[in-house]
Amino acid sequence: MGETGGLLLGTERRLQVGGRRVTVVGLGRSGLAACRLLASAGATVTASDRSQADALAVDLASLRALGVRLEAGAHRPDTILEA
């Protein structure tokens, strides 16, 4: 992470997501990685997946420990619009 709380993307670019609300749709490999990356960069992350929580092949406790809010069973329009 960079000195200003952003995530370093190269020698001069930083991803500035600290304090922003972000919704990640889908908790496959890339969605899980996105949740971890964004949460570690300071974003307020909501993860949405259409599968029920007990059917997800994801360690939900590890996401919750990062502060990720989880929504399973459907993609609710309000979740997407509020990001």
C-alpha positions in Angstrom: 0.0 0.0 0.0 1.1 3.5 -0.7 1.8 6.2 1.8 -1.6 7.9 1.2 -3.6 4.7 1.8 -4.0 3.9 -1.9 -3.0 0.7 -3.4 0.1 1.0 -5.6 -0.6 0.1 -9.2 2.7 0.9 -10.7 5.5 3.4 -10.2 3.2 6.4 -10.3 -0.5 5.3 -10.2 -2.5 4.4 -7.1 -5.9 3.0 -6.6 -7.7 5.4 -4.3 -10.6 3.6 -2.7 -10.2 4.4 1.0 -13.6 5.3 2.4 -15.4 4.5 -0.8 -18.3 2.0 -1.0 -17.7 -0.8 -3.5 -19.8 -3.7 -4.4 -18.2 -6.9 -5.8 -20.7 -9.0 -7.8 -19.8 -12.7 -7.7 -17.5 -14.6 -5.3 -15.6 -16.7 -7.7 -11.8 -16.5 -7.7 -11.6 -13.0 -9.1 -14.5 -11.7 -6.9 -12.8 -13.1 -3.8 -9.5 -11.5 -4.8 -11.2 -8.2 -5.5 -12.9 -8.2 -2.1 -9.6 -8.8 -0.3 -7.7 -6.2 -2.4 -10.3 -3.5 -2.0 -10.8 -4.1 1.7 -7.1 -4.0 2.3 -6.9 -0.7 0.5 -9.6 0.8 2.8 -12.8 0.5 0.8 -16.1 -0.4 2.4 -16.9 -3.6 0.5 -20.1 -5.5 0.0 -19.9 -8.8 -1.8 -23.0 -10.1 -3.6 -23.4 -13.7 -4.9 -26.5 -15.3 -6.3 -25.7 -18.6 -4.6 -26.8 -19.3 -1.0 -24.1 -18.8 1.6 -23.9 -22.5 2.4 -23.3 -23.3 -1.3 -20.4 -20.9 -1.7 -16.9 -22.4 -1.9 -15.5 -19.4 -0.1 -14.2 -18.9 3.4 -16.9 -16.4 4.4 -15.4 -15.9 7.9 -12.2 -14.6 6.4 -14.1 -12.0 4.4 -16.1 -10.9 7.4 -12.9 -10.6 9.3 -11.8 -8.0 6.7 -15.0 -6.1 7.2 -16.6 -7.3 4.0 -20.4 -7.3 4.1 -21.9 -10.4 2.5 -25.1 -10.8 0.6 -26.0 -14.2 -0.7 -28.9 -15.8 -2.5 -29.5 -12.9 -4.9 -28.1 -9.7 -6.4 -30.3 -7.0 -4.9 -30.6 -3.9 -7.1 -30.3 -1.6 -4.1 -26.9 -3.1 -3.2 -25.6 -2.4 -6.7 -27.1 1.1 -6.9 -25.7 2.1 -3.4 -22.1 1.4 -4.3 
